[in-house]
Amino acid sequence: MPKQTVLPFSIALVAALAACGGQAVPAEQKQRSAGEASGQLKTILDQMVTEMLRESPEMATSLAVSESLAGGKYAHRLADSSAAGLARRAEQIQGMRARLSTIDRAALGPADATTYDVVATVLDNAIAGQKFDFGNNSIIAATPYVVTQLDGAYTTVPDFLDSQHQVKTIQDAEDYVARVKAFAVVLDQETARIKADAERGIVPPDFVIDGAVKQLKTFAALRPEATVLVQSLARRAAAAKFEPGVQKDLVARVEAAVHDQVLPAYRRQIAQFLAIRARAGHDAGVWRLPDGANYYAVALKAWNTTSLEPDEIHDMGLQLIDQLQAEMDAILDGQGLTSGTVGERVDRLSRDPKQVYPNTEPGRAQLLAALNGQIAALEPLMPRYFDSMVKAKLEIKRVPTYIETGAPGGYYQSPALDGSRAGQYYINLRDTAEWPKFTLPTLTYHEGNPGHHWQSASAQEAKGLHMLRGALVWFSGYGEGWALYAEQLADEMGAYKDDPLGRLGYLQSMTFRAARLVVDTGLHHKRWSREQAIDYMVGVTGDQRSSVTTEVERYSVWPGQATSYMVGRELINRLRDESKAKLGSAFDIRAFHGVVLRNGAMPLSVLETAVRSWTAEQGGAERSAPGGG
């Protein structure tokens, strides 16, 4: 099998880094210089991890890290969502970049130089987004609105407390109570920022406000004891077998916090949205915001980590749709579905009662069981395509009902680093008709294996990869590009060998992601309306209008993100084709996947360099082997 290394680079690059002023550098001095720079880099990265985790106690809990690594006790806290908190994190990121710049990159070894480039890209993209002083600006990318139908504490904190905050000890339960109280504070912090942005003319589109208010009202209408916040603690305190009196006291205190603090904070956020609703327009694109064209350019770069322009991305989508629909047309013809456009025929197939699980709790249970079966069926095929198996388990769960109205169709949460929590793939089951049976395998391969779960676990379990790269940084072009490539890989693995409709679902998914290139750039660059985008996407994919509407509204509040899937997939395919052409029979698909995955998340530009360097190394090894040509 070809040589396997993490972050392999060519001998020529190492030699170039060793050159200094045209004179040879003694090997001992070179090693000492590289060692010093490497130690400096590790020190800075370790500091960055602690700073990032201190500011994000939810992430610390999700990863189950130690208190020392996270800079102190965190299990009782939530992230500060006030304007001051955002300003502090922006200053922190600028400080990280300044410290990173003190390192002589040329003195680093190849692996460390790549880590430097990865971290520098994260920080540079975040700093580029900071000049737009509205909405949210995370370490990943900027988004224009504080709270939407997708974003905000109300969409994340209840599920976080239920699924990720452990309740195994009395102290865990006390920390849970503290976090419920902190939840009310965070809601009010976000409400204050909604108001401040609106005073500067930054008001979300009307349909975004309506979607958020609908979900906020659904939760706010609950009795305290009926909320997941109370029920989760009651269930888990009982499972932990706390003394009955202790259980009763804990539940009563959470009920009081929900009644006195959380639900009033929900109502204040609703009131603030209603107060600005009359000032909301219906245009969906960020072109309407201050310096909107530049905002979109920064967002595209952050999500994709490429230099592709909006028109290039738009045209890429149109070309891919033509290719994919030709394949779909052939399958539909073979199934006797010959009348109408591809989209119309897929829509008819989607409405076939044989293709729809009952929209009942037993029907949803059947659907979840089928997804688990699909993962199990693919498992024996994995060793043929990967040279190491991940250890982290995968759980498939339903999106919580209190956020399902505005939530995406599916999403994934990484496993805890200590193995205490499996990776979790969520599917939105608000209406099973949105998930015809022939579409489900592809979603499962995307979110589960060999997609997000396999990628995330591979990075977490990789040897020699700093935690910052293995667990904390994320590049959507890489991560979503891999997940979309994983859908294609499942097809190549034979997942649809005897399932033409399943393969149709795969091609529909690819068409869906290609349409995203057209629609996202249409909304934010070409000034399409929400309705124009929905009509176009329904027409080319044949998806349910309700599902497409949710998607288009998502693109409206996450500009650029939806393009990252196909942009990343296309690059991975191009790199694979290049390697196969150069290595011929020496090309090993398992080794190729190892290079892509065990290096962790990275900008697509850095991935390009890493894979090409690996290819050059393999070619050199092949030529130098006995009998090699």
N, C-alpha and C positions, 0 to 999 in steps of 0.2 A: 504494500500500500504506500502511496506517496507520503513523504515526510509531513508530519503535522506539527505546527507550532502556533502559538497564539501571537497575533499581530506580526506575521512574517513580512519582512522587507528585503529588498535585494541587496546583494553585497555591494553593488555600485553605489547605492544610497549611503551605506555605512562609510564607504571610502570617501565619498564627497563630504560627509560631515566631519571626517577626520582631517581634511585639508585645512590649513590655516596659513594665510599669507603666502601661499605657494611653496611653503616649506613643510617637510615631514614633521609630524609631531611624535615624539617618543611614545611607544605603546603604553608605558607605565603612566605617563602624564595624561594621555588620552583617557585611560581607564579611570584615573583619579578624578579628572574633570567631569567625566560622565557620571561617576558615582556621586560626586558632590551635587551636581545638578539634579540627579534622580532623587537624592535625599531631600533636597530643597522642594522639589515638586511634590513628593509624598507628604511632607510636612504641611504644605499649603493645601493639598487636597484633603488631608485629615481635618484641618481647621475648617475648610469649607463644608465638609459633611456635618460637623457638629453645629456650625452656624445655621445651616439649612434645616437641620432637624429641630434645633431650638425654636426656630420660627414656624415650624410645621409639626406640632405635636401629633396631629392626625397621621402624618406620614410615619412618624416614629412608632406609633401604635401599629400601623398597618404592617410595618416591617419587623415589629417586635424586637427593637434594638434595646441595648442597655441604657440606663440613665446616664452613665458616664459618657457614652458616645453621643447622646442627645443633649449634653450640656446641663443635665439636672433632671429632676422629676418632671414628667410631662403628662402622665396618665390622667391628671385632673384638669388639663387645660385644653383649649381650642385655639386655633390661630387667630391672631389679632386682625380683624377685617376693617379697622378704622382707616381713615385717610392717613393718620400718623403712622399706623402699622405698615401701610403700603409704602410710605415715604422712607421708613426705616429700612425696609427690605430693598428698595431701590438703591439706597446709599450703600447697603451691604454688598449688593451685586457689583457696584462700581468699585468698591474696595477690594473685592475678590479679583476683579480684572486687573487692578493696579498691582496687586501682589503677584499675580501670575506673570505679569509683564516683567517682573524683576528677574525671572529665570532666563538664562541664555538657552534658547531653544536649540541652537546649533550644537550645544554641548550634550544634548540628551541622546540616549540610545534610541533606536527606531521605535520600540514599543512605547517608551515614555514620550517621544515626540508626537506620536499619534494621540496619546492621552492629552497632551498639551493642546493639540488642535481641536479635539473633541470639546474640551472644557472651554477653550477660548470661543468657539462657535456658540455654545450655549450662552455664555455671558454677553458676547457681542450682540446676539439677537435680542436678548432681554433688554440691553441698554438701548438698542435702536427703538424698541417699543416704548421706552420710558418718556420719549419726547411728546407722546400723545398722552396728556395728563387727564385722561378720563377712562372709565371702564375698569378693566382688570389687566394687570400686566404681570403674568407669572414668569417663572424661569423658562417655560416652554414657549409661550407666545402671548401676544396681547389679544384681548377680546374687548369689543367696544362698549358693552353694557354691564353694569354691576350685577344685576339680577335679571334673569330671563326665564323662559319656560324650561331651559336646560340647566342654567347655572344659578348658584346661590346656596346659602347655607340650608335653606328649607328643602333643597333637593338632595343634599349630601349628608347632613349631620344625622338625621334620624336613622338612615340606613347604616351609616358608619357606627353609631352607638349600638345598633342591634347586631350587626354582623362582624364587627372588628374589635370593639372594646370588650375585652375578656371580663367575665364575672365569675371568678373562681374562689376569691377570698373576700372577707369583709372589707378589706382595704380597696379591692377592685370595685366593690359596690359603692363605697364612699366616693371614689373617684368618678364613678358613673353619675352619681347625684350632682357632684360638682360640675361635671360637664353639661348636664341638662340645664343647670343654672347659667353656665357660660353660653349655652346655645342662644338664650334670650338676648344676651349682650351682643353676640355676633349679629343676630337678626337686626337689632337696632343700629349697629354700626353700618351695616349695609343699607339700611333705610336712610340713614343720614347721607350716605354717598349717592344714593339715587336722587335725593333732593338736591344735593350740591351739583351734580352733573346736569340735572334738569335746569337749574338756574343759569347754566352756561350754554343751554340749548341742546344738550345731549339727551335726547328722549328716545327710548326704543320705539320701533314701529308699533302701531296699534295692535296688531295680531300677537306680537311678543308680549305686550302688557296683558292682553286678554288671556293668553295662555298661562302666564305666571299667576295672575289673579285667580283664575279658575282652580288651579292646584292649591294655592294658598288658602282659598276659601274652603276647599274640601277638608283640609287638615284642621283649619280653625273651627270648623263646625262640630268637630268631635268632642265628646265628653273626655276629660282628662284620662279617666280609667280606660277609655277605648283607644287611646293613642298607642302607637308602637313604643313610645318612650317609656310608658308605664308597664305595658304588657311584657316587654322584653326583660325588664329588670325582675318583674314578678316571676316570670317563667324560669329565668336563670338562677335567681336566688333560691327558688325551690329545688332546682336541679342540683345546686351546690349544697343542699341540705343544711342551710343556715337554721338556727333556732327559730321556731314559729314567731316568737315575739320580735326577733330581729328582722325577719322577712316583712312582717306587718309594718314595722317602723320605717323601713327603707321604702316600701311601696307608698306609704302615706306621704313621706317627704317628697318623693318624685311627683306624686299627684299634685301636691301643693305647689311645687315649682312649676309644673305645667300649667296649672290653673292661674297662679298669681303672676307668673313671669313670661312663660313661653307663648301661651295663646294670646295674651295682650300684645306681645311683640309681633306676632303674626298679623293681628288686626291693625297694628300701626303701619306695617309694611303694605298691607292691602290699601289702607287709607291714603298712603303716600302715592301709590300707583294710580289710584282713582283721581287723586288731585292733579296729576300731570297728564291723565289720559286725553283730555281735550286738546293738548298740544302735540299729540303724537300724529305723525303722518303714516301713510301706508307704504311708502317706498321702502324696499327691503335692503338695498345695497348701501355699503359704507361710503360710496361716492358722495352721499348727501352730507356727510360729517365734515368738520373742519379738516382741510388737507386730506380729504378722503382718498384721493388717488395714491398718495404716498403711504397712507395707512395700509391700503391693500397691498402695495408693493412690499412693505415691511412684513406684513402677515404672510404673504406667499413665500418669502425667503425664509421666515422662521419655521413654517410648517414643512416646506419642501427641502430646504437646504440646497437649493439649486439656483441658477440664475435665469431660469425660464421666465419669459414675459407672459402676461395674461393672454395675448393673442396666440402665442405658441401653444399654450396649454389648451385653449379653446379649440384650435385646429386639430390638436392631437386627439381630443375627445371625439370630434366629428369623424375622423378617419377610422378610429377604433370601432365606433358604433357601426359603420358600414361593414367592416370585416366580421364583427361578431354577429350581426343580424343575418349575414349570409349563412353562417353555420347554424343559427337557430332555425332559419327557414327550412334547411334541409331536414333537420330533426322533426319539425312540425309536419312537413310533408310526409315523412315516413310514418307518422302516427295518424295519418288521415286527416290532419288539420290543414286544409289547403286554401280556405277562403278568408280573405281579409289580410290586413297588414300583419307583420310579425307581432307587434304590440297588441293588436286586437285578438289574435289567436291565443297568445299567452294569457290575456285577460280572460278569455272564455275557458281556457283550461284551468285557470286559478279558481274559477267559480264552480267547477265541477264538484258536486257533493262528495265524490270519492276522494277528492284531493284536500278536503277540509276536515280537521278535527272538530268535534262538537265544542261549542263555545260555553263549556261548563267546566266545573272543577274536575270531574273524571276525564273530560276531554283534554284538559290541560295536563293532567297527570300522564295520560297516554302520550302526549306530545313530548314531555320531558323524558319519559322512558325511551322513546324512539331516539332522542338525541344521545342519550347515554349508550344505547346500542350501537349507534354510528361510530362513536369514539372507540368502543370496544372492538368493533370489526376492523378498524384501521390499525389497531395496535400491533398485530403480528407483522404488518408490512413495514413498520418504521425502521427496523435494523437494516433494511436494504438501502435506505436513503440517508441514514444518520449513523455516524460512527460512535456515538455515545447516547445513552438513554437518560432522560431527565428523571429525577427522583420525586419531584413535587407532584402531588396529586391534583386532580381537577374536579371541581364540583360545578354542576349546572343548576342554576337557580332562576326563579322567576323574578323579574323586576318588581320591587315593592309596589303595591297597588296605589299607594298615595302619591307616587310620582310618575305612574305609567302613562298618563295622558300626554305629557310632553317629552318623555324620555325617548332616547333612540331605540331602534329595534333590538340591538344587542350591544353589550360592552363587556369588558373584562377587567378584573382586579387581580394584581399579582399576589403570589403566595407570600407568607411571612418568611423571613430569612431563616428563622430557627425551626421551620417545619411545623409550627403550631397551628397554622391555618393554610388550607389548600388554596390554589388558584381558583378564582370564581368567575364563571362565565354566566352572565345574566341575559335572559331573553325576555322581551316585552310581550306579555300574553294578555294585553287588554282586550284583544279580539283575535281569536285563533284564525279567523278568515284572512287575516293579514299574512298568515304563514301557511300557504299551500304546501302539502307534503313534499312536492318535488323541489321546493326551495330550501328546505331545512338542512340537508346535509352540508351544503356549501357554507351556510352561516356557522355551523358547528366546526367545520374545518378551519374557518377564519378565526373564530374566537377561541377555540380550544386547541386541538392538535391536528395538523402540525403548525398551527397559526400562533396567536398571541401567547397562549400558555406555554407552548414549546419554546418560543423565542425568549419569553421572560424567564422561565426556569433555566434555560441554557445559560443565559447571562449571569443569573444569580449563582449558579453552581459552577461557573467557569473558574479554573485555577489561575491565580495571578492577575485577576482583573480587580482594580480598585473598586471599592464599594460605590464610590460616586458614579462610576460608569456602569457597574453591574446592576444597580438598583435605583439610583436617584435621578439620573438624567434620562430624557426621552426625546427622541426625534421622530416626528410623525411620519416623515417620508421613509425613514428606515423601518419603523415598527409597523405602520399600516401597509407599507410596501411589502414587507415580509408576509403579513397576514393575507394579503391579496395574492401574492405569489404562492402561498400555502394552499389556497383554493385550487390554483392551477396544478400544484404538485399532487394534490389528492387525486385529481383527474389522471395525471401521469402514473400514479401508483396503482390505478385500476379501480378506484372507488366506484366508478360509474360503468364498469365493463358490461354489466348486464342490466343497466338502468338508464335507458336513453332519456327518460324524463328527468332523472336526477342530473344528467349532464346538461339538459336544457336549463335546469335551475342554475347550474354553474355558469353557463353562458349568459343567462339573464343577469346574474350577479355581476359578471364582468361588464355587461352592457350598462348596468346600473352605475358602476364605478366610472365607466367612460362618460356617461351622461353627467356625472358630477363635475367633470372637467368643464363641460359646456355650460352647465347651469351656474356653478360657482362664479366663473368668470363672466357669465351673462348677467348675473345679479349685480356684482360689485364693480365690473369694468364696463360692460356694455349697457348698463342701466335697465336691465329687464325688470319687469314687475314680478311680484310674487306669483300672480296667476299665470303669467306667461311661462315662468319656470316650471310650475306644476303641470301645465298642459303639455309642455315639451317632454317632460320626464315620463309622464303617464303614457304618452304616445310612443316613445321608443322602447320603454321597458315592459309595458303591459301590467305594471304593478297597480295595486289598489290605490285609489286617489287619496284615501285617508292616510295610508302609509307614506305616500309621496309628499303629501302636505306637511307631515311631521318632518320629513327630511329637508324639504326646501326651507322650512322655518328654522331648522338647525343651521343650515348654511348661512342664513341671514345673520345669525349671532356669533358664528365661528368662521368669519371670512378666511378663506384660503385652506382651512383644514381638510375639507372634502376632496381637494385636489391631490393630497399627499398620497393617497392609496395607489392610484394608477401611475402617478409619476414615479413612485418608489418601485412598484412592480416592474415597470418598463425598464428601469435602470438595472435591477437585479437580473432580468432576462438578458439584457444586452451584455452584461458582464459575464454571464454564464456562456452565452454564445461565443464571446471573444475567447474565453478560456478553452472551450471545447475545440475551437478552430485552431488554436495555437498548440494545444497538448495532444490532440487526436486521441488515440487509444489510451494514452496515459491519463486522460481526464477521469477523475473519480468524483462522482456526484456527492458522495458522503463527505469527502474532504472539502469540496467546495462549500457545502452547507456548514461544515464546521468553521470555516474561515468567516463566513457571514455571521454566524450566530455567536460563537464564543468570544468574539471581539466586543460584544455588547452593542448597545445603541450608539449610533454615530451619524454625523452628517453624511448625506449621500456622496458628497464630494470626497470625504475621507474614506468611505467604503470603496469608492472607485479606486483610489490609490492602493488600499490594502489588498483588494482582490487582484489587481494587476501585478502588484509586487509578488504576491503568492504564486500567480501563474508563471511569472518569470523564474521564480525559484524552482518550481516544479519542472519547468522546461530545462533549466540548467542541470538539475539532478538527473533528468532522463538522459541528457546528452552525455553526462559523465559516467553513467552506469555502464558496467561491462556489457559490451555488445550493443550499446546505445548508438543511435544514428547521428 
